[in-house]
Amino acid sequence: MIKCALVLSMMFVSINVMFGQAKRPTVMVVPSDNWCTINGFMTEWDNQGTKVKIPDYKRAIQENSDLKLVTAKIGELMADRGFVLKVLESTLKSLQSESAEDAILTSKSGAEVTESPIDKLKKTAKSDIIIQIGWTINQTGPKRSITFIMEGLDCYTDKQVAGASGTGPSSFAAELPVLLEEAVLSKLDNFNTQLQNHFEDILANGREISLRIKTFSNSASDLETEYNGEELGAIIEKWLSQNTVQGKFNTTDATAAMMFFEQVRIPLFDANSRALDSRGWAKDLQKMLKDKYTLTSKLMTKGLGQASIVIGDK
């Protein structure tokens, strides 16, 4: 009986160690678009002639003290549960220190692919998940409560992978972080489980990105040009099947001039154990085209999860 109890005890210890060492996704907490709109922290960005409204995170952090308290509290709660936190304010300072922030607010990163300031932010932070938080404070006599909405977005696809919302209990407490913690705590474990399940799917099946192949108008080759009896488009598809996790990708569109691949599952890390994004992965395809077929190409990216290779020139 004692031996059996020891065996069971060792099994429970092993299970706890295994789950304790489970890799957690990196997260960054930002105010939701809705919160930024309501509080007047939106700015216009010129996307190739089209005016697009985007959140002005820098001004929001500088001018709204509640935002800093809320993002800090959510970050603290996530860090307490083992998630790796990327701090929004620090990421914005990194952009500024590189003299990039002023440029990205007005720039166009190329005729083919335009990268928004939000995409630049994602690339600098390199987090797995962005947590968008929005809240309102309810006042009933001397008591206050908080209603919140929290969304977890995959930084590579912008798909929502977790969600939580609710209203906390009424309280005489005046401090916003206290009200927020009371409202969020009952929902947080389920929210974190959704995040972790998504991340475990990424670990097992790879990150999801998209890839677009194009040709310049002056290119000597198009995607139907044959090399040793095989069309270039088929060569690229074969490379994808060999360099994606379990060969997972969808060819959404294919012509002589372009190919578009969605739900492309790439490894989480490269051969040197560094986090892999669409640019790092697509560079290997670009190198193969040059080394094997002497094809010059231009590689462009949008955020972490979209890559474009244009064949025929730089």
BELTA-V319364 format. One record per backbone hydrogen bond with DSSP energy under -0.5 kcal/mol. CO is the residue of the C=O (numbers start at 1). NH is the residue of the N-H. If there is no record, write none. Layout:
co=CO nh=NH
co=CO nh=NH
This chain:
co=1 nh=5
co=2 nh=6
co=3 nh=7
co=4 nh=8
co=5 nh=9
co=6 nh=10
co=7 nh=11
co=8 nh=12
co=9 nh=13
co=10 nh=14
co=11 nh=15
co=12 nh=16
co=13 nh=17
co=14 nh=18
co=15 nh=19
co=16 nh=20
co=17 nh=21
co=19 nh=22
co=25 nh=84
co=26 nh=128
co=26 nh=129
co=27 nh=86
co=28 nh=131
co=30 nh=133
co=32 nh=36
co=33 nh=37
co=34 nh=38
co=35 nh=39
co=36 nh=41
co=37 nh=40
co=41 nh=56
co=43 nh=54
co=45 nh=47
co=45 nh=52
co=46 nh=48
co=47 nh=50
co=49 nh=51
co=50 nh=47
co=52 nh=45
co=54 nh=43
co=55 nh=57
co=56 nh=60
co=57 nh=61
co=58 nh=62
co=59 nh=63
co=60 nh=64
co=63 nh=65
co=64 nh=68
co=65 nh=69
co=66 nh=70
co=67 nh=71
co=68 nh=72
co=69 nh=73
co=70 nh=74
co=71 nh=75
co=72 nh=76
co=73 nh=77
co=74 nh=78
co=75 nh=79
co=76 nh=80
co=77 nh=81
co=78 nh=81
co=78 nh=83
co=79 nh=82
co=83 nh=85
co=84 nh=27
co=85 nh=87
co=86 nh=29
co=87 nh=91
co=88 nh=92
co=89 nh=93
co=90 nh=94
co=91 nh=95
co=92 nh=96
co=93 nh=97
co=94 nh=98
co=95 nh=100
co=95 nh=101
co=96 nh=99
co=100 nh=104
co=101 nh=105
co=102 nh=106
co=103 nh=106
co=103 nh=107
co=114 nh=116
co=116 nh=120
co=117 nh=121
co=118 nh=122
co=119 nh=123
co=120 nh=124
co=121 nh=125
co=122 nh=126
co=128 nh=155
co=129 nh=28
co=129 nh=131
co=130 nh=132
co=130 nh=153
co=131 nh=30
co=132 nh=151
co=133 nh=32
co=134 nh=149
co=136 nh=138
co=136 nh=147
co=138 nh=140
co=138 nh=145
co=140 nh=143
co=143 nh=140
co=144 nh=171
co=145 nh=138
co=146 nh=168
co=147 nh=136
co=148 nh=166
co=149 nh=134
co=150 nh=164
co=151 nh=132
co=151 nh=153
co=152 nh=161
co=152 nh=162
co=153 nh=130
co=154 nh=158
co=155 nh=304
co=159 nh=154
co=162 nh=152
co=164 nh=150
co=166 nh=148
co=171 nh=144
co=175 nh=179
co=176 nh=180
co=177 nh=181
co=178 nh=182
co=179 nh=183
co=180 nh=184
co=181 nh=185
co=184 nh=187
co=184 nh=188
co=185 nh=189
co=187 nh=191
co=188 nh=192
co=189 nh=193
co=190 nh=194
co=191 nh=195
co=192 nh=196
co=193 nh=197
co=194 nh=198
co=195 nh=199
co=196 nh=200
co=197 nh=201
co=198 nh=202
co=199 nh=203
co=200 nh=204
co=201 nh=205
co=202 nh=206
co=207 nh=209
co=207 nh=266
co=209 nh=264
co=210 nh=307
co=211 nh=261
co=212 nh=309
co=213 nh=259
co=214 nh=311
co=216 nh=219
co=222 nh=225
co=223 nh=233
co=225 nh=232
co=227 nh=230
co=230 nh=227
co=231 nh=235
co=232 nh=236
co=233 nh=237
co=234 nh=238
co=235 nh=239
co=236 nh=240
co=237 nh=241
co=238 nh=242
co=239 nh=243
co=240 nh=243
co=240 nh=244
co=244 nh=247
co=245 nh=248
co=247 nh=249
co=248 nh=265
co=250 nh=252
co=250 nh=262
co=253 nh=260
co=256 nh=223
co=257 nh=215
co=258 nh=255
co=259 nh=213
co=260 nh=252
co=260 nh=253
co=261 nh=211
co=262 nh=250
co=263 nh=265
co=264 nh=209
co=264 nh=266
co=265 nh=245
co=266 nh=207
co=268 nh=276
co=270 nh=273
co=274 nh=270
co=277 nh=281
co=278 nh=282
co=279 nh=283
co=280 nh=284
co=281 nh=284
co=281 nh=285
co=282 nh=286
co=283 nh=287
co=284 nh=288
co=285 nh=289
co=286 nh=290
co=287 nh=291
co=288 nh=292
co=288 nh=293
co=289 nh=293
co=289 nh=295
co=290 nh=294
co=294 nh=296
co=296 nh=312
co=298 nh=310
co=300 nh=308
co=302 nh=306
co=304 nh=278
co=305 nh=210
co=306 nh=302
co=307 nh=212
co=308 nh=300
co=309 nh=214
co=309 nh=311
co=310 nh=298
co=310 nh=313
co=311 nh=216
